[in-house]
Amino acid sequence: MVGKKLHYNELISQSVNKTKTACSIIKSLTNKQADNSEEPMLNIVGNLIKNPQIIAKTFNDYFSNIVEESVTKIIKQDNNDLSKHSY
């Protein structure tokens, strides 16, 4: 066991991409293989979407809009805070 640990530590320490090497070691030790056979799916308001382009666009729209909505809320809050003060 100590020999294996030293071997794996040596592999990781000499690796350019330590994270990838560590993941490869873990996969080999646990006999796990990546399962890419399943098609990606997303449930949008009860509709099961399987088209990867629509899924990507949905995520992009969501994360783009959440930034805009957050900025708008911050600006409104700042304006409300300013209007509460009398100078």
Secondary structure per residue as TSV (DSSP state, phi and psi in degrees):
chain	resnum	aa	ss	phi	psi
A	1	M	-	360.0	-43.6
A	2	V	H	-62.9	-38.8
A	3	G	H	-62.9	-42.5
A	4	K	H	-64.0	-42.8
A	5	K	H	-61.2	-44.6
A	6	L	H	-62.4	-40.7
A	7	H	H	-61.3	-47.9
A	8	Y	H	-67.7	-39.2
A	9	N	H	-60.3	-40.5
A	10	E	H	-65.2	-42.9
A	11	L	H	-58.7	-46.0
A	12	I	H	-67.2	-44.3
A	13	S	H	-66.1	-28.9
A	14	Q	H	-89.4	-7.2
A	15	S	-	-77.8	145.3
A	16	V	S	-74.8	-41.3
A	17	N	S	-111.1	87.7
A	18	K	H	-63.3	-38.0
A	19	T	H	-63.2	-46.4
A	20	K	H	-63.9	-41.5
A	21	T	H	-63.6	-44.3
A	22	A	H	-61.9	-42.5
A	23	C	H	-62.9	-40.6
A	24	S	H	-63.2	-40.8
A	25	I	H	-64.0	-46.2
A	26	I	H	-60.4	-44.4
A	27	K	H	-60.6	-42.6
A	28	S	H	-67.4	-35.4
A	29	L	H	-74.2	-31.1
A	30	T	H	-97.6	-0.3
A	31	N	T	56.8	31.7
A	32	K	-	-90.9	135.7
A	33	Q	-	-116.9	146.3
A	34	A	-	-65.3	132.5
A	35	D	-	-106.7	91.5
A	36	N	-	-99.9	15.6
A	37	S	-	-78.8	-22.6
A	38	E	S	-80.6	139.0
A	39	E	-	-77.7	136.1
A	40	P	-	-66.4	141.3
A	41	M	-	-137.4	150.4
A	42	L	E	-140.4	131.8
A	43	N	E	-93.5	113.0
A	44	I	E	-114.9	106.2
A	45	V	T	48.6	47.8
A	46	G	T	85.9	-5.5
A	47	N	E	-100.9	124.9
A	48	L	E	-85.6	113.3
A	49	I	E	-100.7	129.3
A	50	K	-	-114.3	-14.6
A	51	N	-	-73.3	115.7
A	52	P	H	-58.2	-33.2
A	53	Q	H	-67.9	-39.5
A	54	I	H	-69.1	-39.3
A	55	I	H	-61.8	-46.6
A	56	A	H	-62.3	-43.5
A	57	K	H	-63.8	-39.1
A	58	T	H	-62.8	-45.7
A	59	F	H	-63.3	-43.8
A	60	N	H	-60.6	-46.8
A	61	D	H	-60.8	-45.0
A	62	Y	H	-60.0	-52.8
A	63	F	H	-71.3	-28.1
A	64	S	H	-69.3	-43.2
A	65	N	H	-69.9	-35.6
A	66	I	H	-64.7	-33.7
A	67	V	H	-67.0	-48.0
A	68	E	H	-61.0	-42.5
A	69	E	H	-64.6	-39.9
A	70	S	H	-64.8	-43.7
A	71	V	H	-63.0	-42.6
A	72	T	H	-61.3	-43.2
A	73	K	H	-63.1	-40.7
A	74	I	H	-64.3	-43.7
A	75	I	H	-63.1	-44.1
A	76	K	H	-62.2	-42.6
A	77	Q	H	-63.3	-43.2
A	78	D	H	-61.8	-42.6
A	79	N	H	-64.1	-39.8
A	80	N	H	-64.6	-41.9
A	81	D	H	-63.3	-39.9
A	82	L	H	-67.1	-37.7
A	83	S	H	-73.0	-19.1
A	84	K	H	-75.6	-24.1
A	85	H	-	-92.4	136.9
A	86	S	-	-107.4	128.7
A	87	Y	-	-107.0	360.0
